[in-house]
Amino acid sequence: MFDPKTNKFPYPMETDRHYLKVHKDRGIVFDTEYPYIDKSKSFRFKQNCIRFMLHILVFPLCRIRLGLRIEGKENLKKHKTVLENGVVSVSNHVHMWDYLANMMAIRPYRPYLLSWAPNINGENGTLIRMVGGIPIPDTNIAATMTYLKTVRGLLREDHGWLHVYSEGSMWEYYAPIRPFKRGAAHIAVDSDKPILPLGFSYREPGWIRKHIFRQIAKFTVHIGEPIFPNGELNPKAREKDLTERAHAAVCRLAGIDPKDNPYPPIFNDSKRVDYYTDTYGVGYKGSH
């Protein structure tokens, strides 16, 4: 496995924290009245237009930009019946474009994405919504119940696809798999659906990418096989077990033996492990 071991980015001390700045607040209130999945005809029309542009323009550009390879597509065919009945996918979060890579990898499925609420309220919020973004309300209990009811309906009734970044935030070009929060497993257990692990690994860039385009690494996204909740356990134990197994699966897909990964599988106020340096983000100038 190629490990970029870059110190370019200011990875926070807490493993679930963000370091990219959201420069705009559109003032959207994520309450019980907010359409977490907008099924209006006007929104669906705009969403279909965006998806068309993704296929003819953005996806090819994403493949070039990331040097992207996709491995494990055969697992989508192998488990077609299961996936078409509804699934929660998880992956490590390592680039601003990695959701596009995930969308490419699982075509023809159309996923929805759990998203940090400030991102939906920010300058890229409209685009995130158009590609399936669902904000996670973080201050309103009633809104949280409404959002959970929406994603439960997506999985149980619509047999849809929900993607979750269980690490909680994006750390660009970071190799170890950070601890997972239990939200994805909670949703999967609550809806009685499996988790499909996806994992990003890195490849060393060639001379042109490295020296001309200053690319730190090329990406491969690996598609795993569904992991089912253990029905013999009580719900809380089922969530814990499913989180641990999903984390181990993403580690393996990323080319890491779970025993060698420096982080535990489940988030518990987890702190950054300085596994090769303790200096990050020197001279960092923000998102690019």
Backbone as CSV, one residue per row, in Angstrom:
resi,resn,N_x,N_y,N_z,CA_x,CA_y,CA_z,C_x,C_y,C_z
1,MET,0.841,-1.203,0.000,0.000,0.000,0.000,0.875,1.251,0.000
2,PHE,0.560,2.189,-0.881,1.275,3.465,-0.907,0.638,4.406,0.108
3,ASP,1.451,4.944,1.006,0.989,5.902,2.016,1.594,7.259,1.688
4,PRO,0.769,8.253,1.309,1.318,9.567,0.956,2.082,10.244,2.092
5,LYS,1.669,9.986,3.340,2.309,10.583,4.517,2.568,12.077,4.326
6,THR,1.540,12.763,3.879,1.672,14.200,3.666,1.413,14.963,4.961
7,ASN,2.134,16.053,5.156,1.850,16.938,6.290,1.303,18.283,5.805
8,LYS,0.781,18.275,4.579,0.275,19.511,3.970,-0.982,20.022,4.670
9,PHE,-1.824,19.126,5.155,-3.155,19.500,5.623,-3.211,19.559,7.155
10,PRO,-3.935,20.518,7.693,-3.980,20.696,9.157,-4.984,19.765,9.827
11,TYR,-4.661,18.476,9.827,-5.568,17.519,10.456,-5.795,17.905,11.918
12,PRO,-7.059,18.018,12.352,-7.340,18.435,13.732,-6.934,17.369,14.739
13,MET,-6.921,17.750,15.997,-6.589,16.800,17.044,-7.715,15.776,17.224
14,GLU,-8.982,16.221,17.131,-10.112,15.300,17.251,-10.360,14.674,15.880
15,THR,-10.518,13.354,15.848,-10.542,12.654,14.559,-11.800,12.914,13.739
16,ASP,-12.854,13.455,14.349,-14.085,13.698,13.594,-14.259,15.161,13.203
17,ARG,-13.258,16.006,13.464,-13.407,17.434,13.228,-13.008,17.827,11.809
18,HIS,-13.601,18.935,11.358,-13.346,19.465,10.022,-12.257,20.541,10.081
19,TYR,-11.515,20.669,9.000,-10.557,21.769,8.936,-10.812,22.700,7.748
20,LEU,-11.622,22.269,6.773,-11.995,23.183,5.697,-13.026,24.181,6.216
21,LYS,-12.912,25.413,5.776,-13.805,26.469,6.228,-15.008,26.584,5.299
22,VAL,-16.195,26.713,5.887,-17.392,27.031,5.124,-17.536,28.543,5.151
23,HIS,-17.528,29.170,3.973,-17.433,30.623,3.892,-18.786,31.327,3.753
24,LYS,-19.870,30.555,3.812,-21.179,31.166,3.625,-22.196,30.452,4.501
25,ASP,-23.159,31.196,5.005,-24.268,30.621,5.749,-25.549,31.130,5.108
26,ARG,-26.261,30.233,4.432,-27.468,30.634,3.703,-28.691,30.756,4.612
27,GLY,-28.520,30.428,5.891,-29.600,30.651,6.852,-30.724,29.640,6.796
28,ILE,-30.488,28.493,6.184,-31.528,27.461,6.123,-31.694,26.836,7.504
29,VAL,-32.920,26.658,7.901,-33.219,26.044,9.197,-33.607,24.584,8.972
30,PHE,-32.866,23.685,9.574,-33.151,22.259,9.412,-34.025,21.804,10.573
31,ASP,-35.342,21.993,10.396,-36.300,21.688,11.450,-37.233,20.579,10.977
32,THR,-38.351,20.419,11.636,-39.284,19.348,11.293,-39.988,19.587,9.962
33,GLU,-39.947,20.825,9.455,-40.616,21.143,8.193,-39.685,21.047,6.993
34,TYR,-38.408,20.880,7.239,-37.441,20.852,6.135,-37.578,19.542,5.338
35,PRO,-37.545,19.621,3.992,-37.656,18.402,3.168,-36.296,17.704,3.044
36,TYR,-35.990,16.827,3.973,-34.669,16.184,3.981,-34.422,15.394,2.689
37,ILE,-35.473,14.817,2.137,-35.439,14.304,0.768,-36.558,15.006,0.021
38,ASP,-36.184,15.867,-0.911,-37.154,16.687,-1.634,-37.703,15.881,-2.808
39,LYS,-38.990,15.574,-2.754,-39.620,14.776,-3.809,-40.478,15.614,-4.750
40,SER,-40.327,16.934,-4.678,-41.105,17.793,-5.563,-40.661,17.614,-7.017
41,LYS,-41.571,17.838,-7.943,-41.275,17.655,-9.359,-40.181,18.608,-9.833
42,SER,-40.185,19.845,-9.342,-39.188,20.818,-9.771,-37.795,20.426,-9.316
43,PHE,-37.702,19.946,-8.064,-36.396,19.535,-7.558,-35.907,18.299,-8.305
44,ARG,-36.777,17.327,-8.527,-36.385,16.113,-9.237,-35.926,16.427,-10.659
45,PHE,-36.583,17.398,-11.304,-36.165,17.779,-12.656,-34.752,18.351,-12.644
46,LYS,-34.492,19.279,-11.710,-33.149,19.860,-11.608,-32.117,18.801,-11.236
47,GLN,-32.505,17.884,-10.360,-31.596,16.822,-9.944,-31.235,15.918,-11.122
48,ASN,-32.201,15.608,-11.952,-31.929,14.778,-13.128,-31.017,15.495,-14.118
49,CYS,-31.184,16.801,-14.249,-30.302,17.572,-15.131,-28.860,17.529,-14.616
50,ILE,-28.701,17.684,-13.306,-27.366,17.624,-12.714,-26.760,16.244,-12.909
51,ARG,-27.541,15.210,-12.720,-27.029,13.853,-12.889,-26.597,13.600,-14.328
52,PHE,-27.326,14.160,-15.272,-26.930,14.027,-16.680,-25.567,14.676,-16.910
53,MET,-25.375,15.873,-16.338,-24.092,16.546,-16.472,-22.974,15.774,-15.776
54,LEU,-23.296,15.128,-14.677,-22.301,14.312,-14.002,-21.778,13.215,-14.925
55,HIS,-22.689,12.565,-15.603,-22.303,11.422,-16.434,-21.501,11.843,-17.668
56,ILE,-21.861,12.949,-18.280,-21.189,13.295,-19.537,-19.955,14.169,-19.339
57,LEU,-19.858,14.846,-18.204,-18.745,15.779,-18.023,-17.964,15.551,-16.725
58,VAL,-18.663,15.525,-15.596,-17.982,15.533,-14.306,-17.289,14.205,-14.014
59,PHE,-17.960,13.093,-14.266,-17.347,11.801,-13.976,-16.056,11.573,-14.770
60,PRO,-16.047,11.851,-16.084,-14.765,11.710,-16.800,-13.676,12.618,-16.240
61,LEU,-14.047,13.856,-15.858,-13.071,14.770,-15.277,-12.577,14.250,-13.930
62,CYS,-13.487,13.691,-13.147,-13.119,13.129,-11.843,-12.135,11.974,-12.013
63,ARG,-12.378,11.126,-12.992,-11.479,9.995,-13.227,-10.070,10.477,-13.552
64,ILE,-9.985,11.541,-14.361,-8.675,12.087,-14.724,-8.035,12.786,-13.527
65,ARG,-8.812,13.614,-12.833,-8.295,14.403,-11.721,-7.733,13.517,-10.617
66,LEU,-8.434,12.439,-10.288,-8.016,11.569,-9.192,-7.103,10.434,-9.654
67,GLY,-6.946,10.278,-10.965,-6.246,9.094,-11.450,-6.984,7.845,-11.010
68,LEU,-8.306,7.871,-11.091,-9.169,6.918,-10.406,-9.220,5.546,-11.072
69,ARG,-9.103,4.533,-10.241,-9.412,3.163,-10.623,-10.547,2.663,-9.733
70,ILE,-11.368,1.778,-10.282,-12.479,1.194,-9.531,-12.296,-0.317,-9.537
71,GLU,-12.284,-0.906,-8.358,-12.132,-2.355,-8.226,-13.279,-2.919,-7.400
72,GLY,-13.738,-4.107,-7.772,-14.802,-4.781,-7.033,-16.189,-4.580,-7.603
73,LYS,-16.300,-4.072,-8.847,-17.621,-3.871,-9.449,-18.422,-5.167,-9.502
74,GLU,-17.700,-6.284,-9.573,-18.400,-7.569,-9.644,-19.255,-7.824,-8.406
75,ASN,-18.910,-7.173,-7.285,-19.707,-7.354,-6.068,-21.083,-6.712,-6.191
76,LEU,-21.205,-5.697,-7.029,-22.520,-5.093,-7.248,-23.437,-6.065,-7.977
77,LYS,-22.892,-6.779,-8.939,-23.691,-7.776,-9.665,-23.973,-8.996,-8.787
78,LYS,-22.955,-9.423,-8.058,-23.083,-10.605,-7.206,-24.182,-10.431,-6.164
79,HIS,-24.320,-9.216,-5.624,-25.273,-8.954,-4.544,-26.393,-8.018,-5.008
80,LYS,-26.736,-8.103,-6.280,-27.728,-7.195,-6.859,-29.056,-7.244,-6.113
81,THR,-29.535,-8.438,-5.802,-30.834,-8.570,-5.134,-30.826,-7.887,-3.772
82,VAL,-29.744,-8.063,-3.039,-29.620,-7.438,-1.713,-29.567,-5.922,-1.853
83,LEU,-28.738,-5.419,-2.757,-28.537,-3.981,-2.894,-29.799,-3.281,-3.377
84,GLU,-30.566,-3.941,-4.208,-31.789,-3.323,-4.717,-32.898,-3.284,-3.676
85,ASN,-32.659,-3.912,-2.525,-33.640,-3.885,-1.453,-33.331,-2.806,-0.412
86,GLY,-32.254,-2.037,-0.649,-31.869,-0.970,0.268,-30.585,-1.289,0.990
87,VAL,-29.677,-0.308,1.074,-28.369,-0.554,1.665,-27.779,0.749,2.189
88,VAL,-26.951,0.629,3.215,-26.154,1.740,3.737,-24.709,1.462,3.361
89,SER,-24.048,2.405,2.687,-22.628,2.228,2.382,-21.795,3.169,3.245
90,VAL,-20.556,2.762,3.501,-19.615,3.581,4.265,-18.267,3.554,3.560
91,SER,-17.486,4.606,3.765,-16.119,4.631,3.225,-15.295,5.629,4.015
92,ASN,-13.972,5.542,3.850,-13.124,6.605,4.379,-13.322,7.856,3.529
93,HIS,-13.064,9.031,4.135,-13.359,10.325,3.485,-12.041,11.063,3.305
94,VAL,-11.513,11.061,2.063,-10.125,11.454,1.856,-9.906,12.477,0.738
95,HIS,-10.987,12.987,0.146,-10.820,13.995,-0.896,-12.148,14.697,-1.111
96,MET,-12.090,15.948,-1.549,-13.312,16.694,-1.814,-14.155,16.052,-2.905
97,TRP,-13.515,15.281,-3.783,-14.228,14.653,-4.889,-14.514,13.180,-4.646
98,ASP,-14.260,12.668,-3.456,-14.389,11.216,-3.305,-15.837,10.735,-3.343
99,TYR,-16.811,11.614,-3.049,-18.202,11.185,-3.202,-18.537,10.974,-4.678
100,LEU,-17.971,11.821,-5.542,-18.156,11.616,-6.977,-17.575,10.264,-7.390
101,ALA,-16.414,9.926,-6.822,-15.801,8.628,-7.120,-16.696,7.492,-6.640
102,ASN,-17.282,7.647,-5.454,-18.201,6.625,-4.957,-19.426,6.504,-5.858
103,MET,-19.956,7.625,-6.316,-21.104,7.589,-7.219,-20.750,6.863,-8.514
104,MET,-19.542,7.135,-9.028,-19.098,6.438,-10.234,-18.987,4.938,-9.977
105,ALA,-18.443,4.582,-8.839,-18.165,3.180,-8.536,-19.436,2.346,-8.473
106,ILE,-20.521,2.916,-7.920,-21.717,2.113,-7.688,-22.787,2.301,-8.766
107,ARG,-22.451,3.011,-9.850,-23.440,3.115,-10.922,-23.937,1.733,-11.326
108,PRO,-25.232,1.596,-11.632,-26.257,2.612,-11.897,-27.060,3.052,-10.675
109,TYR,-26.655,2.645,-9.469,-27.388,3.053,-8.280,-27.227,4.553,-8.044
110,ARG,-28.259,5.153,-7.486,-28.256,6.590,-7.191,-28.292,6.788,-5.680
111,PRO,-27.162,7.058,-5.078,-27.132,7.148,-3.613,-27.594,8.503,-3.086
112,TYR,-28.009,8.495,-1.836,-28.157,9.708,-1.051,-26.984,9.753,-0.076
113,LEU,-26.702,10.946,0.428,-25.511,11.163,1.243,-25.853,11.929,2.504
114,LEU,-25.485,11.391,3.672,-25.607,12.174,4.892,-24.506,13.220,4.906
115,SER,-24.885,14.468,5.141,-23.937,15.572,5.019,-23.963,16.452,6.256
116,TRP,-22.797,16.960,6.622,-22.649,17.937,7.692,-23.523,19.145,7.378
117,ALA,-24.392,19.535,8.293,-25.365,20.594,8.046,-24.737,21.906,7.557
118,PRO,-23.597,22.382,8.146,-23.007,23.621,7.614,-22.619,23.540,6.137
119,ASN,-22.290,22.342,5.636,-21.993,22.217,4.205,-23.229,22.454,3.358
120,ILE,-24.376,21.972,3.819,-25.626,22.208,3.089,-25.990,23.685,3.144
121,ASN,-25.653,24.347,4.243,-25.945,25.772,4.387,-24.887,26.643,3.713
122,GLY,-23.796,26.045,3.286,-22.688,26.813,2.741,-22.758,27.061,1.260
123,GLU,-21.623,27.513,0.715,-21.579,27.940,-0.685,-21.796,26.809,-1.679
124,ASN,-21.530,25.566,-1.260,-21.721,24.427,-2.159,-22.979,23.628,-1.834
125,GLY,-23.820,24.198,-0.982,-24.972,23.458,-0.483,-25.953,23.023,-1.549
126,THR,-26.228,23.895,-2.520,-27.191,23.538,-3.567,-26.698,22.344,-4.375
127,LEU,-25.426,22.348,-4.726,-24.862,21.234,-5.483,-24.879,19.947,-4.663
128,ILE,-24.542,20.047,-3.374,-24.558,18.857,-2.517,-25.963,18.281,-2.441
129,ARG,-26.954,19.151,-2.340,-28.340,18.680,-2.325,-28.692,17.985,-3.633
130,MET,-28.226,18.535,-4.742,-28.568,17.973,-6.050,-27.981,16.585,-6.267
131,VAL,-26.865,16.293,-5.613,-26.273,14.962,-5.758,-26.698,14.027,-4.619
132,GLY,-27.716,14.429,-3.879,-28.299,13.538,-2.885,-28.016,13.875,-1.446
133,GLY,-27.466,15.054,-1.161,-27.111,15.412,0.202,-28.313,15.557,1.124
134,ILE,-28.220,14.960,2.302,-29.241,15.071,3.342,-28.569,15.661,4.577
135,PRO,-28.962,16.856,5.009,-28.305,17.450,6.184,-28.652,16.706,7.463
136,ILE,-27.671,16.641,8.370,-27.890,16.031,9.683,-28.126,17.154,10.680
137,PRO,-29.357,17.345,11.153,-29.597,18.414,12.137,-28.871,18.103,13.432
138,ASP,-28.242,19.125,14.010,-27.381,18.853,15.163,-27.810,19.536,16.451
139,THR,-28.900,20.301,16.415,-29.298,21.006,17.639,-30.754,20.782,18.016
140,ASN,-31.530,20.185,17.164,-32.969,20.093,17.360,-33.367,18.618,17.423
141,ILE,-33.809,18.155,18.594,-34.155,16.745,18.762,-35.326,16.359,17.876
142,ALA,-36.330,17.226,17.798,-37.494,16.921,16.970,-37.088,16.819,15.494
143,ALA,-36.188,17.712,15.061,-35.711,17.655,13.680,-34.917,16.379,13.429
144,THR,-34.145,15.970,14.423,-33.380,14.723,14.284,-34.318,13.543,14.095
145,MET,-35.409,13.511,14.830,-36.374,12.429,14.666,-36.999,12.461,13.275
146,THR,-37.268,13.668,12.757,-37.826,13.795,11.410,-36.836,13.305,10.365
147,TYR,-35.573,13.691,10.521,-34.534,13.254,9.590,-34.371,11.734,9.626
148,LEU,-34.367,11.140,10.824,-34.228,9.691,10.943,-35.427,8.970,10.323
149,LYS,-36.615,9.528,10.481,-37.802,8.944,9.855,-37.671,8.984,8.337
150,THR,-37.079,10.062,7.821,-36.893,10.192,6.373,-35.931,9.138,5.840
151,VAL,-34.791,8.964,6.503,-33.830,7.982,5.995,-34.343,6.557,6.206
152,ARG,-35.137,6.348,7.245,-35.758,5.031,7.429,-36.709,4.731,6.271
153,GLY,-37.474,5.740,5.855,-38.364,5.558,4.710,-37.597,5.313,3.421
154,LEU,-36.460,6.017,3.254,-35.623,5.807,2.077,-35.197,4.354,1.961
155,LEU,-34.799,3.767,3.088,-34.272,2.405,3.068,-35.372,1.350,3.100
156,ARG,-36.371,1.543,3.952,-37.394,0.513,4.117,-38.440,0.528,3.010
157,GLU,-38.899,1.715,2.656,-40.015,1.815,1.719,-39.562,2.033,0.280
158,ASP,-38.558,2.893,0.105,-38.082,3.176,-1.243,-36.940,2.255,-1.674
159,HIS,-36.421,1.459,-0.724,-35.311,0.529,-1.016,-34.141,1.274,-1.661
160,GLY,-33.820,2.403,-1.058,-32.793,3.274,-1.609,-31.403,2.971,-1.075
161,TRP,-30.482,3.848,-1.453,-29.063,3.705,-1.089,-28.646,4.949,-0.312
162,LEU,-28.093,4.751,0.874,-27.638,5.859,1.709,-26.146,5.699,1.968
163,HIS,-25.364,6.754,1.654,-23.935,6.710,1.926,-23.626,7.550,3.160
164,VAL,-22.735,7.013,4.008,-22.364,7.681,5.249,-20.844,7.690,5.370
165,TYR,-20.283,8.855,5.676,-18.857,8.955,5.995,-18.715,8.814,7.509
166,SER,-18.485,7.584,7.946,-18.541,7.290,9.377,-17.389,7.880,10.174
167,GLU,-16.321,8.316,9.501,-15.233,8.980,10.224,-15.656,10.365,10.706
168,GLY,-16.695,10.930,10.096,-17.259,12.186,10.563,-16.775,13.430,9.860
169,SER,-15.671,13.345,9.100,-15.140,14.523,8.423,-14.141,14.077,7.362
170,MET,-13.750,15.014,6.505,-12.796,14.709,5.450,-11.378,15.105,5.863
171,TRP,-10.441,14.158,5.736,-9.019,14.435,5.908,-8.336,14.018,4.614
172,GLU,-7.917,14.986,3.833,-7.387,14.697,2.502,-6.094,13.883,2.557
173,TYR,-6.063,12.844,1.739,-4.876,11.994,1.545,-4.399,11.335,2.838
174,TYR,-5.293,11.144,3.784,-4.911,10.501,5.044,-5.046,8.997,4.881
175,ALA,-4.054,8.238,5.285,-4.046,6.798,5.031,-4.745,5.965,6.103
176,PRO,-4.432,6.120,7.396,-5.120,5.282,8.395,-6.629,5.510,8.366
177,ILE,-7.363,4.496,8.747,-8.819,4.612,8.828,-9.180,5.070,10.234
178,ARG,-9.753,6.257,10.326,-10.095,6.822,11.626,-11.279,6.080,12.257
179,PRO,-11.502,6.251,13.561,-12.624,5.564,14.215,-13.960,5.945,13.589
180,PHE,-14.857,4.981,13.540,-16.190,5.188,12.985,-17.162,5.592,14.087
181,LYS,-17.992,6.562,13.781,-19.154,6.813,14.621,-20.218,5.758,14.310
182,ARG,-21.156,5.584,15.233,-22.080,4.456,15.123,-23.357,4.786,14.361
183,GLY,-23.424,5.993,13.755,-24.658,6.401,13.083,-25.055,5.495,11.942
184,ALA,-24.090,5.104,11.091,-24.407,4.241,9.950,-24.957,2.904,10.421
185,ALA,-24.322,2.337,11.453,-24.789,1.055,11.979,-26.161,1.208,12.636
186,HIS,-26.378,2.323,13.310,-27.688,2.565,13.931,-28.780,2.576,12.870
187,ILE,-28.528,3.284,11.780,-29.513,3.363,10.696,-29.713,1.993,10.063
188,ALA,-28.610,1.264,9.828,-28.706,-0.057,9.205,-29.480,-1.026,10.090
189,VAL,-29.182,-1.016,11.390,-29.877,-1.911,12.321,-31.349,-1.525,12.422
190,ASP,-31.617,-0.233,12.538,-32.991,0.243,12.659,-33.830,-0.117,11.435
191,SER,-33.185,-0.100,10.254,-33.910,-0.390,9.010,-33.760,-1.837,8.560
192,ASP,-32.974,-2.611,9.318,-32.694,-4.015,8.988,-32.106,-4.140,7.582
193,LYS,-31.068,-3.323,7.334,-30.374,-3.342,6.045,-28.883,-3.592,6.271
194,PRO,-28.200,-4.110,5.265,-26.762,-4.341,5.405,-25.957,-3.073,5.175
195,ILE,-24.698,-3.134,5.562,-23.728,-2.088,5.238,-22.827,-2.602,4.126
196,LEU,-22.635,-1.796,3.099,-21.692,-2.127,2.031,-20.439,-1.270,2.226
197,PRO,-19.291,-1.877,2.512,-18.063,-1.089,2.699,-17.415,-0.723,1.374
198,LEU,-16.975,0.511,1.284,-16.148,1.001,0.183,-14.872,1.543,0.800
199,GLY,-13.763,1.402,0.123,-12.517,1.881,0.700,-11.603,2.500,-0.340
200,PHE,-11.018,3.638,0.012,-10.050,4.298,-0.865,-8.635,3.936,-0.449
201,SER,-7.845,3.532,-1.424,-6.408,3.362,-1.228,-5.695,4.291,-2.199
202,TYR,-4.376,4.403,-2.035,-3.593,5.349,-2.822,-2.574,4.621,-3.691
203,ARG,-2.260,5.242,-4.813,-1.186,4.774,-5.671,-0.214,5.932,-5.889
204,GLU,1.046,5.599,-6.012,2.059,6.642,-6.183,1.911,7.282,-7.552
205,PRO,1.874,8.602,-7.633,1.723,9.275,-8.929,3.004,9.214,-9.741
206,GLY,2.835,9.304,-11.051,3.998,9.362,-11.925,4.654,10.737,-11.905
207,TRP,5.718,10.882,-12.677,6.511,12.110,-12.648,5.687,13.335,-13.024
208,ILE,4.856,13.215,-14.061,4.084,14.377,-14.532,3.084,14.815,-13.465
209,ARG,2.326,13.868,-12.927,1.350,14.219,-11.889,2.043,14.805,-10.658
210,LYS,3.177,14.220,-10.285,3.858,14.627,-9.061,4.530,15.990,-9.207
211,HIS,5.204,16.213,-10.324,6.038,17.408,-10.455,5.375,18.545,-11.235
212,ILE,4.473,18.211,-12.150,3.790,19.258,-12.925,2.484,19.668,-12.243
213,PHE,1.679,18.660,-11.863,0.371,18.952,-11.275,0.380,18.887,-9.750
214,ARG,1.532,18.580,-9.166,1.691,18.550,-7.712,0.670,17.641,-7.039
215,GLN,0.364,16.514,-7.672,-0.607,15.583,-7.113,0.091,14.662,-6.118
216,ILE,-0.500,14.537,-4.946,0.118,13.786,-3.855,-0.010,12.285,-4.067
217,ALA,-1.142,11.849,-4.615,-1.373,10.420,-4.829,-2.502,10.242,-5.826
218,LYS,-2.566,9.076,-6.424,-3.715,8.661,-7.228,-4.591,7.753,-6.372
219,PHE,-5.858,7.619,-6.757,-6.840,6.932,-5.920,-7.376,5.668,-6.584
220,THR,-7.627,4.679,-5.743,-8.395,3.500,-6.139,-9.532,3.337,-5.141
221,VAL,-10.759,3.193,-5.657,-11.889,2.899,-4.776,-12.234,1.424,-4.938
222,HIS,-12.325,0.740,-3.799,-12.587,-0.695,-3.762,-13.993,-0.935,-3.221
223,ILE,-14.744,-1.795,-3.896,-16.107,-2.126,-3.486,-16.088,-3.479,-2.779
224,GLY,-16.565,-3.504,-1.545,-16.591,-4.741,-0.784,-17.898,-5.491,-0.945
225,GLU,-18.172,-6.361,0.018,-19.398,-7.155,0.017,-20.256,-6.773,1.212
226,PRO,-21.573,-6.930,1.098,-22.470,-6.493,2.180,-22.171,-7.188,3.503
227,ILE,-22.316,-6.415,4.582,-22.146,-6.920,5.943,-23.493,-6.780,6.639
228,PHE,-24.011,-7.885,7.132,-25.367,-7.892,7.675,-25.358,-7.782,9.202
229,PRO,-26.341,-7.087,9.762,-26.465,-7.041,11.215,-26.666,-8.440,11.792
230,ASN,-26.104,-8.659,12.975,-26.227,-9.938,13.655,-27.517,-9.937,14.470
231,GLY,-28.517,-10.632,13.958,-29.826,-10.638,14.596,-29.875,-11.337,15.933
232,GLU,-28.808,-12.040,16.305,-28.787,-12.734,17.581,-28.410,-11.808,18.740
233,LEU,-27.943,-10.592,18.397,-27.540,-9.637,19.430,-28.662,-8.648,19.697
234,ASN,-28.645,-8.021,20.880,-29.608,-6.954,21.140,-29.224,-5.733,20.306
235,PRO,-30.141,-4.779,20.103,-29.875,-3.679,19.169,-28.586,-2.911,19.417
236,LYS,-28.271,-2.586,20.678,-27.053,-1.831,20.965,-25.810,-2.651,20.631
237,ALA,-25.814,-3.906,21.031,-24.686,-4.778,20.713,-24.585,-5.007,19.217
238,ARG,-25.732,-5.052,18.555,-25.758,-5.221,17.094,-25.090,-4.029,16.409
239,GLU,-25.382,-2.812,16.887,-24.753,-1.602,16.331,-23.240,-1.640,16.524
240,LYS,-22.818,-1.980,17.719,-21.391,-2.022,18.018,-20.682,-3.050,17.140
241,ASP,-21.251,-4.225,17.059,-20.659,-5.299,16.253,-20.595,-4.907,14.781
242,LEU,-21.671,-4.307,14.271,-21.712,-3.928,12.859,-20.709,-2.816,12.568
243,THR,-20.567,-1.868,13.493,-19.581,-0.795,13.328,-18.170,-1.364,13.272
244,GLU,-17.876,-2.289,14.174,-16.543,-2.891,14.212,-16.246,-3.661,12.937
245,ARG,-17.211,-4.423,12.455,-16.976,-5.211,11.245,-16.874,-4.323,10.000
246,ALA,-17.672,-3.251,9.953,-17.589,-2.331,8.823,-16.237,-1.620,8.805
247,HIS,-15.770,-1.206,9.976,-14.472,-0.535,10.072,-13.351,-1.461,9.611
248,ALA,-13.392,-2.711,10.055,-12.373,-3.682,9.650,-12.408,-3.914,8.148
249,ALA,-13.611,-3.950,7.573,-13.742,-4.172,6.131,-13.160,-3.012,5.336
250,VAL,-13.414,-1.772,5.776,-12.857,-0.615,5.076,-11.336,-0.611,5.195
251,CYS,-10.826,-0.979,6.364,-9.368,-1.097,6.519,-8.803,-2.041,5.465
252,ARG,-9.381,-3.219,5.364,-8.863,-4.212,4.412,-8.962,-3.710,2.977
253,LEU,-10.067,-3.070,2.636,-10.222,-2.549,1.286,-9.177,-1.478,0.990
254,ALA,-8.792,-0.728,2.000,-7.775,0.311,1.834,-6.357,-0.253,1.885
255,GLY,-6.239,-1.570,2.042,-4.925,-2.202,2.057,-4.257,-2.230,3.417
256,ILE,-5.067,-2.105,4.490,-4.530,-2.056,5.853,-5.055,-3.244,6.644
257,ASP,-4.176,-3.983,7.272,-4.610,-5.016,8.202,-5.227,-4.311,9.414
258,PRO,-6.471,-4.643,9.783,-7.097,-3.946,10.927,-6.243,-3.959,12.185
259,LYS,-5.455,-4.995,12.374,-4.608,-5.059,13.575,-3.482,-4.033,13.518
260,ASP,-3.123,-3.585,12.307,-2.036,-2.621,12.144,-2.537,-1.183,12.059
261,ASN,-3.853,-1.004,11.937,-4.403,0.343,11.867,-4.216,1.026,13.226
262,PRO,-3.731,2.266,13.256,-3.420,2.900,14.550,-4.632,3.342,15.357
263,TYR,-5.836,3.256,14.782,-7.032,3.718,15.481,-7.945,2.550,15.857
264,PRO,-8.683,2.683,16.951,-9.711,1.690,17.289,-10.892,1.838,16.331
265,PRO,-11.765,0.844,16.279,-12.853,0.900,15.292,-13.962,1.889,15.622
266,ILE,-14.195,2.176,16.897,-15.344,2.994,17.276,-14.892,4.298,17.909
267,PHE,-15.485,5.395,17.458,-15.145,6.726,17.965,-15.541,6.856,19.429
268,ASN,-14.613,7.373,20.223,-14.868,7.638,21.642,-14.031,8.849,22.037
269,ASP,-14.477,10.030,21.572,-13.692,11.248,21.784,-12.258,11.035,21.307
270,SER,-12.116,10.387,20.173,-10.814,9.906,19.703,-9.922,11.048,19.239
271,LYS,-8.633,10.930,19.538,-7.647,11.939,19.186,-6.739,11.435,18.064
272,ARG,-6.205,12.392,17.341,-5.291,12.082,16.235,-4.070,11.324,16.755
273,VAL,-3.698,10.288,16.021,-2.483,9.541,16.319,-1.380,10.031,15.397
274,ASP,-0.318,10.552,15.958,0.792,11.046,15.141,1.722,9.875,14.823
275,TYR,1.304,9.109,13.805,2.000,7.855,13.561,3.288,8.030,12.771
276,TYR,3.524,9.238,12.240,4.830,9.458,11.606,5.339,10.879,11.761
277,THR,4.492,11.823,12.110,4.924,13.198,12.355,3.927,13.868,13.283
278,ASP,4.324,14.930,13.944,3.384,15.673,14.786,3.180,17.084,14.271
279,THR,3.612,17.338,13.022,3.479,18.667,12.422,2.638,18.565,11.157
280,TYR,1.471,19.213,11.166,0.576,19.168,10.016,0.142,20.584,9.645
281,GLY,-0.029,20.801,8.348,-0.658,22.015,7.875,0.222,23.244,7.848
282,VAL,1.548,23.091,7.878,2.422,24.244,7.810,2.275,24.929,6.443
283,GLY,1.900,26.186,6.452,1.726,26.918,5.204,0.446,26.596,4.465
284,TYR,-0.485,25.896,5.122,-1.744,25.530,4.468,-2.556,26.783,4.124
285,LYS,-3.121,26.808,2.903,-3.818,28.013,2.438,-5.297,27.737,2.165
286,GLY,-5.843,26.702,2.771,-7.267,26.452,2.623,-7.604,25.494,1.516
287,SER,-8.890,25.356,1.229,-9.350,24.409,0.222,-8.864,24.820,-1.156
288,HIS,-8.786,23.840,-2.042,-8.278,24.092,-3.375,-9.116,23.382,-4.420
